[in-house]
Amino acid sequence: MIYFDFAATTPLDPEAAEVFVQASTEFFGNSSSLHDIGGQSQDLLENCREELANLLGINKNGLYFTSGGSEGNFLGIEALLSSPKKPGNHIIAGLAEHSSIHGVLNRLDGYRITFLPLNSSGLIDVKELEESITPETVLVTIQHVNSEIGTIQHIEDITRICRHNDIHFHSDFVQSFGKIHLRNIAQLVSSFSFSGHKIYGPKGVGGVYVDPSISWRPFFPGGSHERGFRPGTLNVPGIAAMTAAAQKIQGELDKNHARYSELRAAFFKSVEPIKEFVQIHQADSSSQLPSIIGLRISGIEGQWMMLECNRYGFAISTGSACQIGMQSPAKVTQALGLNPQEAKEFIRISFGNSTKRENVVKLGETIVDIVTKFKL
């Protein structure tokens, strides 16, 4: 089976795995325990916090470790709403946000929420965002990189608008962490989330940054971990492994971008024989993560195409793994204004560090063969 679903999750890096085992056996103490064994675990935890903060260019005092991106989104948004810059009950969010964002927004009482669609290039219209702001707007939440089509939102422009209007800005960095240089962006937002398993770290660990100047109130009262930000014993071995994975991938950002751009071009060339049936959803190269390809093949349901590819030995997907179990189209298809039939045609192909050019071409040729037989 050849894997093309790296946007869903990545295999654990061998070096990160070694760090996980070492930390699990040598630094097994509860980081909140006051004895020396707990102190050793606490020291490792704080070293990881400082290293990740340095990589991201943020104040370590605003960095909190979580169980992953979904929890980070939940706690980040709740923290911002507990300490708004001004009174109000209006929130602006991207329609294509991850299901965890929709989950926390749907449970809020007393808030009015405006969902913004994507334009034909898969981007938020910044002018439409600005026009959606009211005197009661207290929060904007826009995903940095869309997990289904890989488009990169203009964080700097959105930040400028939010600051001018005294609005908190949360951004889901799960798909951009370890893929894009974030040092000049991370410090702009009020909060952002990230996850370890998207960058060859372990599952079940991630983090959220909340600007230390914000006096948040804990969503879970009485919690003693992470300075009261969340309850539950911290996964120190997972945090150490995630940090090791982040250090490694940070040094490969430019090389990976160039390689994935070449693989993307190779895939597009390989499906040229059926180009009249293929619709790629993407932005221009400056606003596009090259490792994620979101596309439709007219007249062929994505679920069927995914199963056919699986039968031929290729693992692709029909969108975010957090959404698939609901048997509903990827949120991005609604945000792009696709009709129900077009939404069902959506598939996603994503590259990773083990993706080879010959396998990308082979996947493209297989899709051409599947489509040709189907259309006969």
C-alpha positions as CSV (number, residue, x, y, z in Angstrom):
1,M,0.0,0.0,0.0
2,I,1.4,3.4,-1.1
3,Y,0.4,6.2,1.3
4,F,-1.0,9.5,0.0
5,D,-2.8,10.7,3.2
6,F,-0.1,12.6,5.1
7,A,-2.6,15.5,5.7
8,A,-4.6,13.1,7.9
9,T,-1.6,11.7,9.9
10,T,2.0,10.9,9.5
11,P,4.1,7.9,10.6
12,L,6.2,8.4,13.7
13,D,9.8,9.5,12.9
14,P,12.3,6.9,14.1
15,E,14.4,9.5,16.0
16,A,11.2,10.9,17.7
17,A,10.3,7.3,18.6
18,E,13.6,6.9,20.3
19,V,13.1,10.1,22.3
20,F,9.6,8.8,23.2
21,V,11.0,5.5,24.6
22,Q,13.8,7.2,26.4
23,A,11.5,9.7,28.0
24,S,9.0,7.0,28.9
25,T,11.6,5.0,30.7
26,E,13.9,7.6,32.2
27,F,11.6,10.6,32.7
28,F,8.4,8.7,33.8
29,G,7.6,10.8,36.8
30,N,4.5,13.0,37.0
31,S,5.8,16.5,36.1
32,S,3.6,17.9,38.9
33,S,5.1,15.8,41.6
34,L,7.4,17.6,44.0
35,H,10.0,14.8,44.4
36,D,13.2,14.7,42.4
37,I,11.8,12.1,39.9
38,G,8.9,14.4,39.2
39,G,11.3,17.4,39.0
40,Q,13.3,15.6,36.3
41,S,10.2,15.2,34.2
42,Q,9.3,18.9,34.9
43,D,12.7,20.0,33.7
44,L,12.3,18.0,30.5
45,L,8.8,19.5,30.0
46,E,10.1,23.1,30.4
47,N,13.0,22.4,28.1
48,C,10.5,21.3,25.4
49,R,8.4,24.3,26.0
50,E,11.3,26.7,25.6
51,E,12.6,24.9,22.5
52,L,9.2,25.0,20.7
53,A,8.7,28.6,21.7
54,N,12.1,29.4,20.2
55,L,11.2,27.6,17.0
56,L,7.9,29.5,16.7
57,G,9.2,32.8,17.8
58,I,6.7,33.2,20.7
59,N,6.8,33.8,24.4
60,K,7.1,30.4,26.2
61,N,4.7,31.7,28.9
62,G,1.8,31.5,26.5
63,L,2.5,28.0,25.3
64,Y,0.4,25.2,26.8
65,F,0.5,21.5,25.9
66,T,-2.7,19.6,25.0
67,S,-3.8,16.3,23.7
68,G,-3.8,17.6,20.1
69,G,-5.1,20.2,17.7
70,S,-8.8,19.7,18.5
71,E,-8.4,20.3,22.2
72,G,-6.1,23.2,21.4
73,N,-8.8,24.8,19.2
74,F,-11.4,24.3,22.0
75,L,-9.3,25.7,24.8
76,G,-7.9,28.6,22.7
77,I,-11.3,29.9,21.7
78,E,-12.7,29.5,25.2
79,A,-9.7,31.4,26.7
80,L,-10.2,34.3,24.3
81,L,-13.9,34.4,24.9
82,S,-13.3,34.5,28.7
83,S,-11.3,37.7,28.2
84,P,-12.6,39.7,25.3
85,K,-11.1,43.1,24.3
86,K,-14.6,44.7,24.4
87,P,-18.2,43.7,25.2
88,G,-20.0,41.8,22.4
89,N,-21.5,38.5,21.3
90,H,-20.5,38.2,17.6
91,I,-18.0,35.8,16.1
92,I,-16.7,35.5,12.6
93,A,-15.4,32.1,11.4
94,G,-14.4,30.4,8.2
95,L,-17.0,28.1,6.8
96,A,-14.2,25.6,5.9
97,E,-12.8,25.4,9.4
98,H,-11.9,22.1,11.0
99,S,-14.7,20.2,12.6
100,S,-13.3,20.9,16.1
101,I,-13.8,24.7,15.5
102,H,-17.4,24.1,14.3
103,G,-17.9,21.9,17.4
104,V,-16.9,24.6,19.9
105,L,-18.8,27.3,18.1
106,N,-22.0,25.2,17.9
107,R,-22.0,24.7,21.7
108,L,-21.8,28.4,22.5
109,D,-24.9,30.0,23.9
110,G,-25.7,33.7,23.3
111,Y,-23.3,34.2,20.4
112,R,-24.2,35.1,16.8
113,I,-21.8,33.5,14.3
114,T,-21.1,34.6,10.8
115,F,-19.5,32.0,8.6
116,L,-17.4,33.2,5.7
117,P,-17.1,31.2,2.4
118,L,-14.0,30.7,0.3
119,N,-13.5,32.4,-3.1
120,S,-12.8,30.4,-6.2
121,S,-9.1,30.3,-5.2
122,G,-10.0,28.7,-1.8
123,L,-9.2,31.9,0.1
124,I,-11.1,34.1,2.6
125,D,-12.1,37.4,0.9
126,V,-10.5,39.8,3.3
127,K,-12.8,42.6,2.2
128,E,-15.8,40.5,3.0
129,L,-14.3,39.7,6.4
130,E,-13.9,43.4,7.1
131,E,-17.5,44.2,6.0
132,S,-18.8,41.4,8.3
133,I,-17.4,43.1,11.4
134,T,-19.9,44.7,13.8
135,P,-19.4,46.7,17.0
136,E,-20.2,43.4,18.8
137,T,-17.6,41.3,17.1
138,V,-15.2,39.9,19.7
139,L,-13.5,37.0,17.9
140,V,-12.4,35.9,14.5
141,T,-11.3,32.3,13.9
142,I,-9.7,31.5,10.5
143,Q,-7.7,28.3,9.7
144,H,-4.1,29.1,8.5
145,V,-3.9,26.3,6.0
146,N,-7.0,24.4,4.8
147,S,-6.6,20.7,5.5
148,E,-8.5,19.6,2.4
149,I,-7.1,21.8,-0.4
150,G,-4.0,23.3,1.2
151,T,-4.7,27.0,0.6
152,I,-2.9,29.4,2.8
153,Q,-4.9,32.3,4.3
154,H,-3.5,35.8,4.6
155,I,-2.9,35.9,8.4
156,E,-1.1,39.3,8.3
157,D,-4.0,41.0,6.6
158,I,-6.6,39.4,9.0
159,T,-4.4,40.3,12.0
160,R,-4.3,44.0,10.9
161,I,-8.1,44.1,10.6
162,C,-8.6,42.4,14.0
163,R,-6.2,44.7,15.8
164,H,-7.8,47.8,14.3
165,N,-11.2,46.7,15.6
166,D,-10.1,45.3,19.0
167,I,-11.0,41.7,18.1
168,H,-9.2,38.5,19.2
169,F,-7.9,36.3,16.4
170,H,-7.6,32.5,16.8
171,S,-6.0,30.5,14.0
172,D,-5.8,26.7,13.5
173,F,-2.1,26.1,12.7
174,V,-2.3,22.3,12.6
175,Q,-1.7,22.0,8.8
176,S,0.9,24.8,8.7
177,F,3.0,23.8,11.7
178,G,6.1,22.1,10.3
179,K,5.2,23.0,6.7
180,I,5.6,26.8,6.6
181,H,8.0,29.3,8.4
182,L,5.8,30.5,11.2
183,R,8.1,32.8,13.3
184,N,6.8,36.0,11.7
185,I,3.2,34.9,11.9
186,A,2.8,33.1,15.2
187,Q,3.3,36.2,17.3
188,L,0.6,38.1,15.4
189,V,-2.4,36.1,16.5
190,S,-4.2,36.0,19.9
191,S,-4.0,32.2,19.9
192,F,-3.2,29.3,17.7
193,S,-3.2,25.5,17.9
194,F,-0.9,22.8,16.6
195,S,-0.5,19.0,16.7
196,G,2.3,16.5,16.8
197,H,1.0,13.7,14.6
198,K,1.0,15.9,11.5
199,I,4.8,16.4,11.7
200,Y,5.9,12.8,12.3
201,G,5.5,13.1,16.0
202,P,3.2,10.9,18.2
203,K,-0.6,11.0,18.2
204,G,-2.4,12.4,21.3
205,V,-0.2,15.4,21.9
206,G,-0.2,19.0,20.6
207,G,-0.4,22.5,22.0
208,V,-2.0,25.9,22.0
209,Y,-0.5,29.4,22.3
210,V,-2.4,32.2,24.0
211,D,-0.9,35.6,24.1
212,P,0.4,36.0,27.7
213,S,-1.1,39.5,27.9
214,I,-4.6,38.0,27.9
215,S,-6.0,37.3,31.3
216,W,-8.0,34.2,30.5
217,R,-10.2,32.2,32.9
218,P,-9.9,28.4,32.9
219,F,-12.7,26.5,31.2
220,F,-12.1,23.6,33.6
221,P,-12.0,25.1,37.1
222,G,-9.7,23.6,39.7
223,G,-7.2,22.1,37.2
224,S,-3.6,22.0,38.5
225,H,-1.8,21.3,35.2
226,E,-0.4,23.8,32.8
227,R,-0.9,26.7,35.3
228,G,-4.6,25.8,35.5
229,F,-5.1,25.9,31.7
230,R,-6.2,22.3,31.5
231,P,-6.7,19.2,33.7
232,G,-5.0,15.9,33.2
233,T,-1.4,14.6,33.7
234,L,0.8,15.8,30.9
235,N,2.1,13.3,28.3
236,V,5.8,14.3,28.8
237,P,7.2,11.5,26.6
238,G,4.8,12.5,23.8
239,I,5.8,16.2,24.2
240,A,9.5,15.3,24.1
241,A,9.0,13.3,20.9
242,M,6.9,16.0,19.3
243,T,9.6,18.5,20.1
244,A,12.2,16.3,18.5
245,A,10.1,15.9,15.4
246,A,9.5,19.7,15.2
247,Q,13.3,20.4,15.5
248,K,14.0,18.0,12.7
249,I,11.3,19.1,10.3
250,Q,12.0,22.8,10.9
251,G,15.4,22.4,9.3
252,E,13.8,20.8,6.2
253,L,11.0,23.3,5.4
254,D,12.6,24.8,2.3
255,K,13.8,21.5,0.9
256,N,10.4,19.9,1.5
257,H,8.5,22.8,-0.2
258,A,10.7,22.5,-3.3
259,R,10.3,18.7,-3.4
260,Y,6.5,18.8,-2.9
261,S,6.2,21.4,-5.6
262,E,7.9,19.1,-8.0
263,L,5.7,16.1,-7.0
264,R,2.6,18.3,-7.4
265,A,3.7,19.2,-11.0
266,A,4.4,15.6,-11.7
267,F,0.9,14.5,-10.6
268,F,-0.8,17.2,-12.7
269,K,1.2,16.1,-15.7
270,S,0.3,12.4,-15.1
271,V,-3.5,13.2,-15.2
272,E,-3.4,15.3,-18.3
273,P,-5.1,12.6,-20.4
274,I,-8.3,13.2,-18.4
275,K,-7.8,16.9,-17.7
276,E,-11.3,17.7,-19.1
277,F,-12.8,15.8,-16.2
278,V,-10.4,17.1,-13.4
279,Q,-11.1,20.2,-11.4
280,I,-8.2,21.2,-9.0
281,H,-9.2,23.5,-6.1
282,Q,-6.1,25.6,-5.4
283,A,-4.7,29.1,-5.1
284,D,-1.6,30.5,-6.8
285,S,1.7,29.1,-5.6
286,S,2.3,31.9,-3.1
287,S,-0.9,30.9,-1.2
288,Q,-0.8,27.2,-1.7
289,L,0.8,24.4,0.3
290,P,2.1,22.1,-2.4
291,S,1.8,18.9,-0.5
292,I,-2.0,18.9,-0.4
293,I,-4.1,18.4,-3.6
294,G,-7.8,18.8,-3.4
295,L,-9.7,17.8,-6.6
296,R,-12.8,16.5,-8.2
297,I,-13.3,14.2,-11.1
298,S,-16.6,15.0,-12.7
299,G,-19.2,12.2,-12.6
300,I,-17.2,10.0,-10.2
301,E,-18.0,10.0,-6.5
302,G,-15.0,10.5,-4.3
303,Q,-15.8,7.6,-2.0
304,W,-15.8,5.2,-5.0
305,M,-12.6,6.7,-6.4
306,M,-10.9,6.3,-2.9
307,L,-12.0,2.7,-2.7
308,E,-10.8,2.0,-6.3
309,C,-7.4,3.5,-5.5
310,N,-7.3,1.5,-2.3
311,R,-7.9,-1.7,-4.4
312,Y,-5.0,-0.7,-6.6
313,G,-2.8,-0.2,-3.6
314,F,-3.0,3.6,-3.0
315,A,-4.2,5.3,0.2
316,I,-6.0,8.6,-0.6
317,S,-8.9,10.3,1.2
318,T,-12.1,12.2,0.7
319,G,-11.2,14.9,3.1
320,S,-10.5,15.5,6.8
321,A,-10.4,12.3,8.8
322,C,-12.3,14.0,11.6
323,Q,-15.2,14.6,9.2
324,I,-15.3,11.3,7.3
325,G,-17.0,9.3,10.0
326,M,-20.0,11.7,9.8
327,Q,-20.6,10.6,6.2
328,S,-21.0,14.2,5.1
329,P,-19.1,16.1,2.5
330,A,-15.9,18.0,3.5
331,K,-16.7,21.4,4.9
332,V,-14.5,23.0,2.2
333,T,-16.9,21.9,-0.6
334,Q,-19.7,23.9,1.0
335,A,-17.3,26.8,1.5
336,L,-16.4,26.7,-2.2
337,G,-20.1,26.8,-3.1
338,L,-20.1,23.3,-4.7
339,N,-23.5,21.7,-5.2
340,P,-24.2,18.3,-3.4
341,Q,-23.2,16.2,-6.4
342,E,-20.0,18.1,-6.9
343,A,-19.2,17.8,-3.2
344,K,-19.5,14.1,-3.4
345,E,-16.8,14.0,-6.1
346,F,-14.1,15.5,-3.8
347,I,-10.9,13.6,-3.1
348,R,-7.7,14.6,-1.4
349,I,-4.1,13.5,-2.2
350,S,-1.3,14.6,0.2
351,F,2.5,14.0,0.1
352,G,5.0,13.3,2.8
353,N,8.6,12.6,3.4
354,S,8.5,9.1,2.0
355,T,6.6,10.0,-1.2
356,K,8.5,9.1,-4.3
357,R,8.1,10.7,-7.7
358,E,7.6,7.4,-9.5
359,N,4.7,6.5,-7.1
360,V,3.1,9.9,-7.7
361,V,3.2,9.3,-11.4
362,K,1.9,5.7,-10.9
363,L,-1.0,7.1,-8.8
364,G,-1.9,9.6,-11.6
365,E,-1.7,6.9,-14.2
366,T,-3.9,4.6,-12.1
367,I,-6.5,7.4,-11.7
368,V,-6.4,8.0,-15.5
369,D,-7.0,4.2,-16.0
370,I,-9.9,4.2,-13.5
371,V,-11.6,7.2,-15.1
372,T,-11.1,5.9,-18.6
373,K,-12.7,2.6,-17.8
374,F,-15.5,4.3,-15.9
375,K,-16.3,6.7,-18.8
376,L,-16.3,4.0,-21.5
